Amino acid sequence: MKRSKSPDRKELERLYREKYRPLYEEFASRLHALLEILTKDTGIPVDHIEYRVKTVESFMEKIDRKSYRDPFLQIKDCAGLRIVTFYQDSVDSVVKMLREEFAVDEQNSLDKIEDLGESEFGYRSVHLIVSLSHPRTALKEWRAFVGLSAEIQIRSVLQHAWAVVSHSLNYKVNAEVSRKLLRQLARLSANLESVDEEFTILHEKIAPERAAESSAEVSQDNPSALLNLESLRECLNQNVDLQKWERFGVKAGMEPFPQLVSKYQTTGLQILLLTLQAVGIATIAEFESLLPEFEKVGEQLRRFVELVRAKDETLYAVPVDVLVLLVSFVKASVLPADFAWGEAYEPFFIEALRNVMTAKSKVTGRRGAGRRKKK
């Protein structure tokens, strides 16, 4: 029987250096930005999110150590990200969110917390191997990364501290020293786990009080309630009929997108906040006063949809995205010329948006010049 030819090591190294590593760099960077939005959006308390991409040396070392014959398919962690939460219960929340947002490779994912026995202490972390799932794979800005995977580690601050400290200790000198240090590390791990649980209990007691205060502030329609991510989210949940603005978008020619409204509308929340801040809206009351104005710019929204469709692109009526557009059209004359909407949209989208805004601004400028002079 003829044996298959071993992969050329130099060619694998060249391909990774010149083609795959730059692709994974961009993939990891985009995932990092997305994870920051998703964790903020869902209100999960996160200390920090970091990412790295395997070096060429590390990639080649893993091929040699594992004897991989198809490394670009077999190596799942060329892109690696770490989400460090403040509390242990937030780890579970992040894992749940990731399972909803991505396709998870269960066979290659690890739960180090579950692996530990009831009387064991040690490294505690969840490692998920993820890839993009539909419909994100259908979005133009993500198409280049279809088929790529990344490892995402999720751990609490104290679990992270344990991992960093224990990794830095070289206790494999001899068996006797190893046993002593392992016992000390086990005690340290047990103490950290106890503190982690206490922080979680404290967080569970405080979180409902904070949520109630925020909810009460918004529901009272307090004019002094400042506009921020938290208050805007509460306002949209309590005081804004999001389905109405989805229907408004569909009427203008956008595609309905009900199955992902809960996910994708929150992704655009930060962009909506940036847009409101750019036009000088500082409070919840000022934002709510804009809502009646949105009904008047339906024609601009229709024109925008036509321009995008002319580029063979599809627009979905995600409520928050619709609101971003409507704020832009209503306040076109005061949006800064260099405003970029968080640099989150494709060029064709920005071009169509600016075209409609420019036309709206010219009409508004002719009609409103006298009024602005009187001011």
Backbone torsions as a table, in degrees:
resi	resn	phi	psi	omega
1	MET	NA	133.4	-177.9
2	LYS	-75.6	129.8	-179.9
3	ARG	-84.0	141.6	179.1
4	SER	-71.7	147.6	-177.9
5	LYS	-72.0	134.0	178.3
6	SER	-67.7	145.8	179.6
7	PRO	-63.8	143.1	179.7
8	ASP	-72.6	117.8	-174.2
9	ARG	-63.1	-42.9	-179.5
10	LYS	-64.8	-37.6	180.0
11	GLU	-68.6	-39.4	176.7
12	LEU	-61.4	-42.8	179.4
13	GLU	-63.6	-42.3	178.9
14	ARG	-64.1	-44.9	-179.3
15	LEU	-61.6	-43.1	-178.8
16	TYR	-66.7	-43.5	-178.0
17	ARG	-65.7	-44.4	-170.4
18	GLU	-91.5	-29.6	-174.5
19	LYS	-115.0	-58.0	-169.6
20	TYR	-77.2	-39.4	-177.9
21	ARG	-64.6	-44.8	175.2
22	PRO	-58.7	-37.0	178.6
23	LEU	-65.7	-43.4	178.4
24	TYR	-67.5	-32.3	175.7
25	GLU	-59.7	-46.8	179.6
26	GLU	-68.1	-40.4	178.8
27	PHE	-60.6	-48.2	-179.7
28	ALA	-63.4	-40.2	179.1
29	SER	-64.0	-42.1	179.2
30	ARG	-67.3	-39.9	177.5
31	LEU	-63.9	-40.3	178.7
32	HIS	-57.7	-48.4	179.5
33	ALA	-63.0	-41.5	179.9
34	LEU	-64.5	-43.7	-179.2
35	LEU	-64.7	-35.6	176.7
36	GLU	-63.2	-41.8	178.7
37	ILE	-66.7	-45.9	-175.7
38	LEU	-65.0	-41.2	-179.6
39	THR	-69.7	-39.1	177.0
40	LYS	-65.0	-41.8	-176.0
41	ASP	-63.1	-37.8	-180.0
42	THR	-89.5	-1.5	176.9
43	GLY	73.9	22.5	179.3
44	ILE	-81.3	124.4	-179.6
45	PRO	-69.7	112.3	-177.4
46	VAL	-121.1	132.4	177.3
47	ASP	-74.6	-51.5	176.5
48	HIS	-163.6	161.4	175.4
49	ILE	-127.5	132.6	-179.0
50	GLU	-132.7	162.4	178.3
51	TYR	-145.7	159.2	175.5
52	ARG	-150.4	162.3	175.4
53	VAL	-125.8	137.9	-178.8
54	LYS	-54.4	134.3	173.4
55	THR	-70.4	164.4	177.5
56	VAL	-61.1	-40.5	-179.5
57	GLU	-63.3	-43.3	179.8
58	SER	-66.5	-39.1	178.2
59	PHE	-61.4	-46.7	-178.3
60	MET	-69.4	-36.7	178.4
61	GLU	-62.7	-38.9	-179.6
62	LYS	-69.1	-36.5	176.6
63	ILE	-60.6	-44.9	-178.9
64	ASP	-66.6	-42.3	-175.5
65	ARG	-70.0	-37.9	-176.7
66	LYS	-96.7	-7.0	-178.2
67	SER	56.8	42.6	180.0
68	TYR	-69.9	138.5	176.0
69	ARG	-100.8	-22.2	177.9
70	ASP	-133.2	68.9	-170.1
71	PRO	-61.7	-32.3	-178.4
72	PHE	-68.0	-20.1	175.1
73	LEU	-97.5	-36.4	-172.7
74	GLN	-82.9	-32.0	-179.4
75	ILE	-83.5	117.5	-172.2
76	LYS	-98.7	-8.9	-172.0
77	ASP	-119.5	33.2	174.9
78	CYS	-59.5	-38.1	171.6
79	ALA	-103.1	127.6	179.9
80	GLY	-129.4	135.2	178.1
81	LEU	-129.1	152.7	178.9
82	ARG	-133.5	127.7	175.7
83	ILE	-108.6	117.8	-179.7
84	VAL	-107.9	113.9	-177.2
85	THR	-95.0	161.7	177.3
86	PHE	-74.6	-33.3	-171.3
87	TYR	-127.5	152.1	-179.1
88	GLN	-63.1	-40.1	-178.8
89	ASP	-66.5	-22.5	177.3
90	SER	-69.8	-24.7	175.9
91	VAL	-58.9	-45.4	179.1
92	ASP	-62.8	-38.5	179.7
93	SER	-65.7	-40.8	178.9
94	VAL	-65.5	-43.9	179.3
95	VAL	-59.5	-43.4	178.3
96	LYS	-61.5	-44.5	179.2
97	MET	-62.6	-42.2	-179.4
98	LEU	-65.0	-37.9	179.0
99	ARG	-66.6	-28.7	178.2
100	GLU	-78.3	-33.0	-172.5
101	GLU	-92.9	-22.4	-174.3
102	PHE	-131.5	165.5	169.6
103	ALA	-86.9	124.9	-176.1
104	VAL	-104.3	128.6	175.6
105	ASP	-84.1	92.4	-173.7
106	GLU	-64.5	-34.2	-176.6
107	GLN	-63.5	-34.9	-177.0
108	ASN	-103.9	3.5	177.5
109	SER	-89.5	154.0	-177.3
110	LEU	-132.1	142.2	171.8
111	ASP	-118.7	95.1	-176.8
112	LYS	-67.5	-23.4	178.7
113	ILE	-68.5	-45.0	179.9
114	GLU	-69.3	-28.8	-177.7
115	ASP	-68.5	-26.3	-179.4
116	LEU	-74.0	139.4	176.8
117	GLY	-73.4	170.1	-177.0
118	GLU	-60.9	-30.8	-177.7
119	SER	-103.7	10.1	-177.6
120	GLU	-102.3	148.6	174.4
121	PHE	-129.5	146.2	-179.7
122	GLY	167.4	-153.1	-176.7
123	TYR	-63.8	124.9	-176.3
124	ARG	-127.5	118.0	-178.8
125	SER	-169.1	156.0	174.5
126	VAL	-110.6	130.4	179.0
127	HIS	-117.3	115.9	177.7
128	LEU	-111.1	134.3	171.5
129	ILE	-95.6	117.7	-173.7
130	VAL	-124.1	157.5	170.7
131	SER	-141.2	168.3	-178.5
132	LEU	-69.3	142.7	177.7
133	SER	-115.8	163.3	175.8
134	HIS	-71.0	140.4	9.8
135	PRO	-95.4	5.3	179.3
136	ARG	-60.7	-32.8	179.4
137	THR	-64.3	-20.4	-179.6
138	ALA	-86.1	-11.9	-179.4
139	LEU	-78.1	136.4	-173.3
140	LYS	-57.2	-39.6	-175.1
141	GLU	-71.2	-11.3	-179.3
142	TRP	-112.3	-3.5	-172.4
143	ARG	-62.7	-31.8	-177.5
144	ALA	-66.4	-17.3	-174.2
145	PHE	-106.2	6.9	178.5
146	VAL	-61.9	130.5	-179.9
147	GLY	94.6	-14.3	177.6
148	LEU	-82.8	150.5	177.0
149	SER	-122.5	162.2	177.9
150	ALA	-145.1	150.2	173.9
151	GLU	-97.3	128.0	175.9
152	ILE	-116.1	120.1	175.7
153	GLN	-95.9	136.9	178.6
154	ILE	-126.6	125.2	179.8
155	ARG	-154.2	160.5	176.5
156	SER	-81.6	168.8	179.6
157	VAL	-57.3	-43.3	-178.0
158	LEU	-72.3	-35.0	173.9
159	GLN	-63.8	-37.7	178.6
160	HIS	-65.6	-42.3	178.7
161	ALA	-60.2	-44.1	178.7
162	TRP	-60.2	-45.3	-177.6
163	ALA	-62.9	-43.3	-177.7
164	VAL	-67.0	-47.2	-177.4
165	VAL	-66.1	-48.3	-176.7
166	SER	-65.1	-33.9	179.8
167	HIS	-68.5	-32.4	-176.4
168	SER	-77.5	-15.6	-179.2
169	LEU	-88.6	122.0	178.1
170	ASN	-94.0	93.0	-175.2
171	TYR	-102.3	11.1	-179.1
172	LYS	-95.1	51.1	179.0
173	VAL	-83.2	-55.7	172.8
174	ASN	-151.4	169.7	-173.3
175	ALA	-61.0	-40.5	-176.3
176	GLU	-66.4	-49.7	177.9
177	VAL	-61.9	-38.7	-178.6
178	SER	-59.9	-44.1	-179.0
179	ARG	-62.9	-43.8	-178.9
180	LYS	-63.8	-47.2	-178.6
181	LEU	-67.6	-35.5	178.8
182	LEU	-63.8	-38.2	177.3
183	ARG	-65.1	-42.6	178.5
184	GLN	-63.9	-42.7	179.0
185	LEU	-64.7	-36.9	178.4
186	ALA	-64.0	-41.9	178.0
187	ARG	-64.6	-42.1	177.8
188	LEU	-61.4	-43.1	179.0
189	SER	-61.7	-41.6	179.5
190	ALA	-63.0	-41.6	178.9
191	ASN	-64.4	-44.3	179.7
192	LEU	-63.5	-38.5	179.0
193	GLU	-64.2	-39.3	178.7
194	SER	-64.4	-44.5	177.9
195	VAL	-63.5	-41.2	178.6
196	ASP	-57.1	-43.6	179.9
197	GLU	-66.1	-37.7	179.3
198	GLU	-66.1	-42.0	177.1
199	PHE	-61.0	-40.2	180.0
200	THR	-63.7	-43.9	178.4
201	ILE	-61.1	-42.9	178.9
202	LEU	-63.2	-42.3	179.0
203	HIS	-62.5	-40.8	180.0
204	GLU	-63.5	-29.6	178.9
205	LYS	-79.1	-36.9	-175.2
206	ILE	-81.1	-38.1	-173.6
207	ALA	-55.0	-46.0	179.9
208	PRO	-62.4	-34.5	179.0
209	GLU	-66.1	-43.3	178.6
210	ARG	-63.5	-43.2	-179.5
211	ALA	-62.9	-40.4	179.6
212	ALA	-64.6	-41.1	179.4
213	GLU	-63.9	-45.4	179.9
214	SER	-63.1	-42.6	-179.7
215	SER	-64.4	-42.1	-179.7
216	ALA	-65.0	-39.8	-178.1
217	GLU	-62.1	-43.0	-179.4
218	VAL	-71.9	-43.3	-176.1
219	SER	-65.9	-25.2	178.4
220	GLN	-78.6	-3.5	179.1
221	ASP	54.3	46.0	-179.6
222	ASN	-71.2	116.8	-178.3
223	PRO	-59.3	-23.0	-178.0
224	SER	-89.9	-0.9	178.6
225	ALA	-66.2	112.5	-175.5
226	LEU	-71.0	148.6	179.9
227	LEU	-81.8	119.1	173.0
228	ASN	-147.0	179.8	-175.6
229	LEU	-59.6	-41.9	-178.0
230	GLU	-67.5	-49.7	-177.0
231	SER	-68.3	-34.1	178.1
232	LEU	-66.6	-41.3	177.8
233	ARG	-61.0	-45.1	179.0
234	GLU	-62.9	-40.7	179.6
235	CYS	-62.1	-45.4	-179.8
236	LEU	-64.2	-38.4	-179.3
237	ASN	-69.7	-35.5	-172.9
238	GLN	-98.1	-42.4	-165.8
239	ASN	-111.7	-6.5	-175.5
240	VAL	-117.6	131.0	177.2
241	ASP	-83.0	91.4	-175.3
242	LEU	-65.1	-33.4	179.0
243	GLN	-64.8	-31.8	177.1
244	LYS	-60.6	-43.3	-177.0
245	TRP	-77.6	-23.9	170.7
246	GLU	-66.4	-45.6	178.1
247	ARG	-62.2	-36.9	179.4
248	PHE	-61.9	-41.6	178.3
249	GLY	-67.0	-41.7	178.5
250	VAL	-62.4	-40.6	178.6
251	LYS	-61.7	-30.2	179.5
252	ALA	-82.9	-2.6	176.4
253	GLY	111.7	2.9	178.3
254	MET	-79.6	160.8	179.7
255	GLU	-86.9	139.1	175.5
256	PRO	-66.0	148.2	-176.4
257	PHE	-142.2	50.6	-171.5
258	PRO	-65.0	-31.4	-174.2
259	GLN	-69.1	-18.7	-177.7
260	LEU	-123.5	13.0	-178.9
261	VAL	-55.9	-44.4	-175.8
262	SER	-63.4	-29.5	-179.7
263	LYS	-87.3	-52.6	-169.1
264	TYR	-79.2	-24.1	179.0
265	GLN	-68.2	-33.2	-179.0
266	THR	-76.9	-26.4	176.2
267	THR	-61.9	-34.0	-179.7
268	GLY	-86.8	0.5	-176.7
269	LEU	-61.5	-41.4	-179.4
270	GLN	-65.1	-37.0	178.5
271	ILE	-66.8	-38.9	177.2
272	LEU	-62.3	-43.2	178.6
273	LEU	-61.3	-46.2	178.9
274	LEU	-59.2	-41.4	-178.9
275	THR	-66.0	-44.0	178.6
276	LEU	-62.4	-42.4	178.6
277	GLN	-64.4	-37.2	-178.8
278	ALA	-65.3	-29.7	180.0
279	VAL	-95.5	8.1	173.3
280	GLY	88.4	15.4	177.3
281	ILE	-84.2	118.5	-172.5
282	ALA	-113.3	-16.3	-176.8
283	THR	-130.1	163.2	177.5
284	ILE	-62.4	-40.9	-179.4
285	ALA	-60.9	-39.5	178.9
286	GLU	-66.4	-38.3	177.6
287	PHE	-64.3	-46.5	-178.7
288	GLU	-64.0	-28.9	178.1
289	SER	-69.0	-18.4	178.3
290	LEU	-78.0	-25.9	-171.4
291	LEU	-52.9	-44.4	178.9
292	PRO	-63.1	-25.3	-179.3
293	GLU	-71.4	-23.2	-175.5
294	PHE	-65.2	-31.2	-179.5
295	GLU	-61.5	-22.5	-173.4
296	LYS	-85.7	-7.8	-175.6
297	VAL	-114.8	27.9	177.4
298	GLY	-60.4	-36.2	-179.8
299	GLU	-65.8	-39.6	177.6
300	GLN	-64.2	-38.7	178.4
301	LEU	-64.7	-41.8	178.3
302	ARG	-62.1	-41.5	180.0
303	ARG	-64.6	-39.8	178.2
304	PHE	-61.3	-45.4	179.9
305	VAL	-61.3	-40.7	178.8
306	GLU	-61.2	-43.3	-179.0
307	LEU	-64.9	-39.2	179.7
308	VAL	-70.4	-41.5	178.8
309	ARG	-63.2	-30.8	178.5
310	ALA	-64.0	-18.9	176.9
311	LYS	-94.6	11.8	-178.2
312	ASP	60.9	34.2	177.6
313	GLU	-109.8	155.6	-179.0
314	THR	-110.5	138.5	177.3
315	LEU	-116.1	134.7	177.7
316	TYR	-107.1	143.7	-175.4
317	ALA	-84.0	58.5	174.7
318	VAL	-71.7	122.5	-170.1
319	PRO	-51.3	-45.3	-177.5
320	VAL	-67.3	-36.9	176.6
321	ASP	-64.3	-38.5	176.4
322	VAL	-61.6	-42.5	179.3
323	LEU	-64.3	-37.4	176.4
324	VAL	-58.7	-45.4	179.3
325	LEU	-63.8	-44.3	-176.8
326	LEU	-66.6	-40.1	175.3
327	VAL	-60.2	-42.8	-179.3
328	SER	-62.1	-42.3	-179.1
329	PHE	-69.7	-43.3	-178.7
330	VAL	-64.9	-37.4	-175.6
331	LYS	-108.8	27.9	-176.4
332	ALA	-56.6	-36.2	-174.6
333	SER	-72.0	-15.7	-178.1
334	VAL	-115.0	-4.4	176.8
335	LEU	-68.9	134.5	178.3
336	PRO	-57.9	143.9	-177.5
337	ALA	-62.0	-29.8	-177.9
338	ASP	-98.1	12.2	-178.9
339	PHE	-65.1	135.9	-172.2
340	ALA	-121.2	10.3	178.3
341	TRP	51.9	45.7	177.9
342	GLY	70.6	10.9	-179.3
343	GLU	54.0	34.4	-175.2
344	ALA	-102.1	-7.0	-175.9
345	TYR	-108.4	155.8	178.2
346	GLU	-70.6	155.3	-178.8
347	PRO	-55.3	-40.1	-179.4
348	PHE	-62.6	-34.6	179.3
349	PHE	-66.8	-48.9	-179.6
350	ILE	-63.1	-40.7	-179.6
351	GLU	-61.0	-46.4	179.1
352	ALA	-64.5	-41.3	-179.5
353	LEU	-62.6	-45.0	-179.8
354	ARG	-66.9	-36.8	178.3
355	ASN	-60.3	-45.9	-179.9
356	VAL	-68.4	-41.3	-179.9
357	MET	-64.2	-39.1	179.7
358	THR	-63.7	-44.3	178.3
359	ALA	-63.2	-42.8	179.1
360	LYS	-64.8	-41.4	-177.2
361	SER	-65.4	-37.9	179.2
362	LYS	-64.2	-42.9	179.2
363	VAL	-65.3	-45.4	179.5
364	THR	-62.4	-38.8	-179.1
365	GLY	-64.0	-40.9	179.6
366	ARG	-68.0	-39.8	-176.0
367	ARG	-78.4	-30.3	-172.0
368	GLY	-103.3	3.9	-175.4
369	ALA	-59.7	-42.6	-178.6
370	GLY	-63.0	-42.9	-179.1
371	ARG	-63.6	-40.7	-179.7
372	ARG	-66.9	-33.8	178.3
373	LYS	-62.5	-42.8	-178.2
374	LYS	-62.2	-29.3	177.2
375	LYS	-64.4	NA	NA
